[in-house]
Amino acid sequence: IFHSQRSVAIGVIKTIISSPLFSQLTLEFKGAVLNVTEKHMGLNTINYFQLMICLAKFVPEIIKEMLEKIKSKVANVERLRGVGYDKSLRLHLEKLENTLQS
């Protein structure tokens, strides 16, 4: 999603996730998602949530496990921005939650 060749990057992620060895990489994958969350949610909100929604379609159980940390980061970004409620962040978070429910 952050790469100039977006479809290729998504293809690589999909290949990794569908690999039989992915279960051995779950902790590293979660760490990478948290790292992306820390680095990109505040400054690249739209791209970040596009990636999370894409991942939610591939590995919904992992993203569901991480949802509380993502919500916590949303609240932290709002605090850093000096607002109690950021409409854009909350809208994107809601889209992610809806994707995980369906």
WOCOR-V496098 format. One record per residue. N is the residue number from 0. SS is DSSP state (helix for helix, strand for strand, loop for the rest). PHI is phi in whole degrees, -180 to 180 (999 if undefined). D_FIRST is the distance of its C-alpha to the first C-alpha in Angstrom with 1 decimal. Layout:
N_SS_PHI_D_FIRST, N_SS_PHI_D_FIRST
This chain:
0_loop_999_0.0, 1_loop_-90_3.8, 2_loop_-89_5.5, 3_loop_-66_7.8, 4_loop_-105_8.1, 5_helix_-54_5.1, 6_helix_-66_7.9, 7_helix_-67_9.4, 8_helix_-62_6.9, 9_helix_-66_7.1, 10_helix_-61_10.7, 11_helix_-64_11.3, 12_helix_-61_10.4, 13_helix_-63_12.5, 14_helix_-64_15.2, 15_helix_-64_15.5, 16_helix_-66_15.8, 17_helix_-84_18.3, 18_loop_-68_20.3, 19_loop_-65_23.8, 20_loop_-88_23.3, 21_helix_-59_20.4, 22_helix_-59_23.1, 23_helix_-79_24.0, 24_helix_-106_20.6, 25_helix_-58_20.1, 26_helix_-63_21.2, 27_helix_-66_18.9, 28_helix_-63_15.9, 29_helix_-61_17.0, 30_helix_-62_17.6, 31_helix_-66_14.1, 32_helix_-64_12.8, 33_helix_-64_15.5, 34_helix_-63_14.7, 35_helix_-63_11.1, 36_helix_-60_13.0, 37_helix_-62_15.6, 38_helix_-81_13.8, 39_helix_-119_11.1, 40_loop_-59_12.6, 41_loop_-70_15.3, 42_loop_-100_13.9, 43_loop_-126_10.3, 44_helix_-54_11.4, 45_helix_-63_9.8, 46_helix_-62_6.1, 47_helix_-60_7.6, 48_helix_-71_9.4, 49_helix_-62_7.1, 50_helix_-65_5.8, 51_helix_-64_9.6, 52_helix_-67_10.8, 53_helix_-62_9.1, 54_helix_-64_10.7, 55_helix_-64_13.8, 56_helix_-78_14.3, 57_helix_-83_14.4, 58_loop_-135_16.3, 59_helix_-60_17.7, 60_helix_-65_20.5, 61_helix_-71_18.5, 62_helix_-67_16.5, 63_helix_-60_19.9, 64_helix_-62_21.4, 65_helix_-95_19.0, 66_helix_-60_19.3, 67_helix_-64_22.2, 68_helix_-68_20.5, 69_helix_-66_17.6, 70_helix_-61_20.4, 71_helix_-63_22.2, 72_helix_-67_19.4, 73_helix_-60_19.2, 74_helix_-62_23.0, 75_helix_-67_22.8, 76_helix_-64_20.4, 77_helix_-61_22.8, 78_helix_-63_25.7, 79_helix_-65_24.4, 80_helix_-80_23.9, 81_loop_81_27.4, 82_loop_-125_26.9, 83_loop_-84_27.9, 84_loop_-150_25.5, 85_loop_-105_22.3, 86_helix_-57_21.9, 87_helix_-64_18.2, 88_helix_-60_17.3, 89_helix_-67_19.8, 90_helix_-64_18.7, 91_helix_-67_15.1, 92_helix_-62_16.8, 93_helix_-63_19.2, 94_helix_-62_16.6, 95_helix_-64_15.3, 96_helix_-62_19.0, 97_helix_-64_19.8, 98_helix_-64_17.3, 99_helix_-70_18.8, 100_helix_-78_22.2, 101_loop_-91_21.9
